[in-house]
Amino acid sequence: MAQVESSDVTFSQGTRMLFYLMTPNETSFSDVDDVPRYVQQCLHTQIRWSSPPTQKWDSSLKMTSCYFDAKGDLTLIVEFSQATPFFFGLILLEIFVGWLKNGDLIFKINDGTTSLSAGMVSRLPHLFVRSLEVSSYIYVWNNYHILELPWDSAWTWWLAFLGVDFGYYWVHRCSHDPRSLSDGVYSKAELNILWAAHQVHHSSEYYNLTTALRQSVTQQCSSWIFYLPMALIVPPSVFAVHVQFNLLYQFWIHTEIVRDLGPLEWILNTPSHHRVHHGRNLYCIDKNYGGTLIIWDRLFGTFTPEGDKVVYGLTHPINTFEILFVQFHYYSYLWEQFLKADGIGHKLSIIFKGPSWVPGKPRLGDHEEVPIVTGEELPHNPKWAPALQAYVHIQFLLVVGTYNDLFATQYLMSQMTVLLIAGYVLLTLTSLGYLIDQRPNAPAWEMLRCVTMIALFRFGYISHTVSQLAVATEVIPTYMARSGVNVVPNNVNELRGPQINLRQICTRQGLKILSVNKMILGNPQTESATCTSPGNMETLLDARDFP
């Protein structure tokens, strides 16, 4: 008989992990593959058999996260964002509380949409490559570690907590625009090439929880270097836990709702401290780099408390909502400066010195060139018609559904199909940014996007009635039937759940649709059970049609 097991993060854990309130006992793992992906969680759906199946799994299905173990148990891993419901739950709570306090929305829809779009774009590379932070860490550990601390020790857990946060402090500091003074002496850490990535996060002129999701697609290409010293002694499974929690903690501190946390302000990075970090006031620039703890800033002279009203954003605002410009405009600026510079020395200085550097200036430039902030500055917020707002955000919600479906089913698709749908997502976010900016070429881009959307919808690559994935209910039985293994669960309720349209799966895999019959699971007297599935989904394949 088949039994279903799934590993998931509970509601309590999901809430606590956002605040780093997890214990060593519940987050210690012997192997890095056992570590839950708290930020981008994997659902492990397992079919357990009373005896191992004799048929060989059909590898042509390209389901790279399906496998049989030695006991004959089948596990299918499906990715989805475990943290997303908690992110949006807190965002809605912040909006509600802000409305109660101020009688108005705490963010503008155009800016919030751009922040969410940046977060979506930053995750697209994860469809094709594994995290550089974890991969490089494992490589150094496997080849060069000098001491193996016990993975199940609370002391190792707390050491990794401090090590990851210390590493984050330095990657964050090196990624910043160095135009401030620390006790009268310029900081020597910052690099222009790293600021090109990190400036994305600072480009919003608002400060709310959506700002936390405004992430750079290229930041991950450099941050991994700063954690490698830990790989000499700390096991990868412990590191993989804390590098996720450190990121998750920083979500909730992007808010103006929480004003002061009393004595915790001395130790933790709080909303007040991080508001300073996002300010473009002269007293705010390049301060408070900490991730979870603020002690590193206090130790290294980069701490300052919140004082005058904070004006958020870049010192030179970009005044656009176009996502590709938000992500990459600084690289274009760097390239222009690189070409203009005389001699190889000056060209390299453009990349590896501070963003404010010019020939004849100190290595990190001159902080006196920072524009004066009066406190009267207004964020970029052009007027646009309510009808256009409604259109843009309907389309945005639809592409969010396609985006989530893409991450949920990526292992069921070929790489070319994944690339095609990812390209459509990027095209949509770009086109919507043009519409928000009300650019003259926006109609042409939107026409191209609509034609692409219709074509993808027509050939079954996307669906705008997006369901969550229920692998055990329909995907596993269908593919097991194709491989010659009969699925006979002992209780249909074990396999109940939301549905996925198998017509899309077959189209993506290039399979021929042989039947439009309905499939039922749960008849223990029939080896090849077929009837209607829970949820009454349309056009599901009949297992009997597979040889």
N, C-alpha and C positions, 0 to 999 in steps of 0.2 A: 504494500500500500504506500501511497505517497503522503508525505507530511510537509507542511510549509513552515519555514522559519524565516524570520526577517530581523535584521539588526537595524535599529533606529535609535535616534536620540529622543528621550522622553521630553515632555513639555517642561518639566522641572529642570532638566539638564539644559535644554535649549534656552531657557530664560537665564539660568545661572551662568552659562558659558559666555554670554554677552558682557557679564560683569566680572569675569575671571573667578567666579565663586565655585570652582570645581576642586575636588579633593584628589590627592595623589592616588588613593585607593581606586577611584572610579575612572582614572585617566592614565593608568600605567599599563603598558603593553610590551610584550616580549619581542614582537617583531613589528617593523614599520608598516607592513601590509595589514596588520590588525588595527592600526590606528584609524578611527573614524575620520572621515573628511568633514569636519565640523562646519567649515565654510562652504564646501561643495560636497555634500554628503553623498555616499553611495548606499543605495538600498540593496542589501544582500537577500535575494529571494531564493530559498533553498527547497528543492524537492527531494525528500528522503525516501529511498526505496528499501523494501524489506529484503530484496536481493539485487545485486548489481545488474544493470542492463547488459545484455550481451552485444547489442549493436554498437558500432563505433559512431561517435558523434560526427555529424556532417560538417567538416571544417569549412566547406565552401560557403557557409552561411555568414562567415566573417564576424561572428559574434565573439569578439576577442575577450569578452568578460564572462563567457560561459565555460564551465569546466566540470568534469566529474572528478571527485576525489577517490581515494583508495577504497572507500566504503561503498562507492557507487552512488553517492549523493551528488545531485546536480545543483550547482549554484550559478545564478545569473545575477550579475552586478549591474545595476542601473543607476546612473548619476542623476541627481537633482540637487537643487540648492536647499539644504536643510535650514540654513540660517535665514533664507528669504522671508518666510512667514513671520519670524520674530522681528526682522528689520521693518517690514511694513506695518506690523502691529505697533511698534514703537513710533513709527512715523505718524500713523493715524492718531495715536495717543498725544503726540506732541502737537499736532494740528488742532486737536480738540481742546487741549489745555491752553494753547496759545490763543485760540479763539475766545475762550472764557475769560482770559486775562486781558486781552487787547481788543476784542471785538472785531478782529480782522485776521486774515490768513497770515501766518508767520513767514511764508515764502511765496514767491511768484511762480506761476505755473510754467512759464517759459524757462526760468532758471532751474526749477526742479526737474523738468523734463530733460534738460541738457545734462544735469548731474547724473540722473539715472541712465541716460544714454552712454555717458562716459564709463559708468560702471559696467554696462553691458559689453561695450567694446573692449574693455580691459580684460574680460574673461574669454573672449573669442579664441586667443591663442591656446587656451587650455584644451580646446577641441583637438589639437594636433600634437602638442608636446606636453611632457610632464613638467611639473614645477621645477625650475632650475635650482631653487633653494634646497629642495629635498634631494633631487638627483645628485647635485654636486656634493652635498653633505654626505650622502651614502658612499659616493666614490672615495672621498677622503677617508671616511671611517673604515671602509673595507681595505684600504691600501696603506694607511699611514697612522692609524690610531696607536697611541703609546700606552694607554691605560683604559681598561673597560670597567667603568662604574656600573654597579648593578642597576638594571632597568627598573626593578621593583622597590627601590629604596626611596623613601621620602626625601632623604638628603639629596639624592640625584635629581629628583623632581624640582626641589627648590633651587638647586644650583642652576638647572636649566632655565628656570623662570628668570633668575637674575641675569644669566648669560644672554638669553634671547633679548631681553629688554635693553641690556647694555649694548649689544650689537645693533639693535634698532636705533638707539640714540645716535650712534656714529654714522649709520647709513643715512639717517634723517638729516643730521648736521652737515654731512658732506654733500647732500643734495640741495642745499639752500643757497639763496641769493645773498652773498656776503657783503652787506652794506651797513653793518652795525658794529658797534664797539663793545667789547667785553672787558670791563674794568679798564677802559682806556687803551686796550691793545686789540688789534684786529685778530679775529679768529683766522687760523691758517688751514681750515679743513675743507672749505667748500670748493666744488668743482663745477664749472659751467655746464659740462656735458651731462652731469647728473641733474642739475637744475632744469635742464630741457625736458626731462621726464616729469620731475616732481611739480613743476609749475602748474600742471593740469589740475592738481588737487587744490591749488590756491586761487584758481581763476574765477571762482564764484564770488560775487559781491554780497552774498547772503551767507548766513551761518545757521544751518539747521541740519537735521539728520540726513536729508538728501545730499547735502554737501559731503558727508562722509563717504558716499558711494561714488563721488566724482574721482575716479582713479585713473592712473596712467597705464596705457597698454605696454609701455617700455620700461617702467620702473623695475619690474622683476628681472630685467636683463643685467642689472648691476647689484641689486641688494644681496644676492646670494654670497658674494665675496666676504661680507662682513661677519657671517656666521661660521665660516670654515674653521677658525681656531677651536671652536667648541667640539668639532668632530674628532679632535685628538683624544677626547676622554668621555664625552657624553654620547650614549647610544642614539642612533637615528630615531628610534621609536619615541624617545623622550623629547627630542628636539621637535619632531613633527607635531606633537601635541601643543607645545608652547608657541611655536611660530604661528599657529592658527589662533590660539587664544589671545595672543598679543595684538593681532589684527582685529579680532572681534571686539575686544575691549574698547578700542578707539572709535567704534561706531557711536556709542551712546554719549560720548563727551562733546559731540558736535551739536550743541544746543544752547540757546539762550534762556530756556525755561528754568534750568537749574542754576542758581546764582552762586551759592557758597556752601561748602561741605564741612565747615568748621575745622577741627584738628586734622581731618584727612587731607586738607590742602597742603600739609607739610610733607606728605609722603607720596600721595597718588597724583597722577596727572588727572586733572578735573576739568569740567567744562570751563571754569573760569581761567585756568592756566592755558587751555588750548584756544580759547577765544583770543588771548594775547598772541598766540602763535600765528593765527590767521589774519591778524591785523596788518594794515599797511601804514599805521602811525609810526613815526620814527622810533618811539620807545618800544614798539612791538617787533620790529623787523629782526629776524633771526634769533628769536628767543623761544624758550620752552620747547625743546625738541623731544622730550620724553615720550615714550609710548604708553606704558602702564604706570611707571614711577616717575616722579619729578625729582628724585634725589640726584640723578646724574646732572641735571641742569644746575642744581644747587652746588654740587661738587666742582663743576667745571666752569662756573661763572656765566652761564647762559640763561639764568632764571631771572624773570622779572614778574611782579604781581600785576594784576589788572588795575588800571588806573583810569585815565581819561576814556571817554567813549571810544570804543574800538570801531574803526572803519575797515571793512573787510575787503579782501581781494588783492590783486597784483598792484604794485606801485604804478604800473602803466596798464590800465584795464584794457582788455581785448575787445570789449563791446560787440560780441557776436555770440550766437548760440549754435553755430555750425560745428558739428562734432569733430570733423577731421581737422579743422583749424584749431579747435581747442586742444586736440591731442598733439598736433605736429607743427604748429606755427613757429615754435621756438627753434626747432631744428632747421627750418628754412632760414630764420634769422642768423643762426650760427653759420650756416653754409655761406650766406652772403658776406658775413664778416670775415670768414676764413678766406674767401676769394679776394677780398679787398686788402687783407693784411699783407705787408711787405716782408718777404723772407720767411724761411721755415720756422725760425724762432718765434716770430710774432704769430704765425699761423697756429702753431702748437699752443701758444699762450691763450688764444681765443678759446680753445677747447678745454684746457686744463687749469686755467686760472679762473678768477671769479667772473660772474656775469657783468660786473661793472668795470672790468679792467679795459683800459686802452693804453697805448704806448705813452710812457711818461708818468703813468699813475702807479700807485702801489699795487701789489699782486692782486688784491681783492677790490680794487677800485676805490671810489671816494663816496663815503656815505652822505656827504653834503649835497650830492646831486639828486638825492631822493626828493620827489615832489612833496611840498608841504601839505599836510592834511589839516583841514580846519574843523572837521566834524560836521560840516554842512553838506558833504558830498552825497549825491543821490545815486543809487545803483542804476545800471543800464536797464531800462524797462520800457522799450518802445510800445506804443499803442498798436493793437491789432484787433481786427473785427471779431466779435463773439462767434460768428459763424466759422471763421477760419480757426479759431481756438478749438471749437468743438470738433471740426474735421481733423485737425492735427492730433488731438488727443484720443479720438476714436482709433485712428490709424496707429498711434503709439501703443495703445492697449492691445490691438491685434498683433502687432509685431512682437510684443512681449510674450504673447501666447506662443507664437512661432518659435521664439528664442528659447523659451522653457521646454517646448516640445523637442527642439533640436538637442539640447543637453540631455534630455531624458532618454532619447532614442538613438544617440550617436553611435552606439555599439552595434546597432542593427542596420547601419548604413555603410556604404562604401565611402572611402575618403573623398572621392569626387563629389558625391552627393552632399556630404557634410560641408565641403568647400562651397558648393553651389548655394546651399541654404544660408550659410554664414555670410556669403557675399550679398545675398538678398537682404539680410538683416542690416548689414552695414550700409547698403544702398538706401534702405528705408530711413535709417537714422540720419543719414546725410541729407536726404531730400526733405525730411521734416525740419531739420535745422535751417535749410534754405527758406522754407515756408515761414518759419518763425521770424527769421531775419527779413522776410519780405523782399528777397532779392529778385532782380529782373529775370534771372534764369530759372527761378523756382518752378514755374509751370512746366518747362521742358523736362526738368529732372523728375517732377512728380508724374508726368505722363510716362516717362520711361519706367519709373517704379511701378506704376499701375499695370502697364503691359507685362512687366516681369512677374508681378504678383498673380495676374490672371493666368499666365502660362504655367507657373509653378502649381497653382491651384488646379488647373485643368488636368495636369499630368500626375496629380496625386502627391506632390512633394510637400505641400503645406496644406493645412486646414485651419480655418478661422473659428471652427467650433472645437477648440483644443481641450482634450480630456487629459487627465493625469494618467500615468502609465500603470497598468495592472498586469504585470508580466506573468504572474502565476496563473491568472485567469484565462488568458488567451494566447499570449506569445509563446510561452513554454509548451503548452499542449500541441499547438500547431507545428512548431519546429521539431518537437519530439516525435510527432506522428510522421513528419517528413523523414526523420532518421530511423523510423521503424520501431519506436518505443511507444508502447501504449501508456496513456496517462489515466490512472484510476484512483482519484483521491477518495479517502474514506469518509469525507464529509465535505459537501459542496461549500459550506460556510467558511471552510479554511481558505478557499480560493476566491472568495468574494472581494470585490474592490472596483475602483474606477476602470474605465475601458480604454483601449486604443484601437483605432481603425486599422485592421490588418490589410486592407486594400493598399493603404499607403506603404506599409512595411514591404509588401510584395513588389510594389512598383519600385521602391528604392533598391530592393535586392535584385530586380530584374526577373522575378519569378512570374510564371503564368498563372493567372487567376482561373481556377478550375471550377469553382462553385460559388454560389451565393447563398448556400444553405446556412442555417443557424447552428451553433454548436452549444451543447449542454455538457456541463461537467458534473460528475457526482453520481453516476449510476454504477454501483459496485458490481452488478451482475453482468455488465457488458464491457468487454475489454476495450472496445472502441466506441465510447459514448458520444452521441451527437444529439443536441437539442438546442434550445435557446440559451444564450449566456445571460448572466446577471447584468442588468442595465439595458437589455434589449438593444444592443448595438447592431448597426446595419452591416450587411454584407461581410459576415465573418466566414472564414473558410472551413469547409467540412473536413475533418481529419481523415475520413474514409477516402477522400480523393487523392491522398498522397500514397505513392507506392511504398 
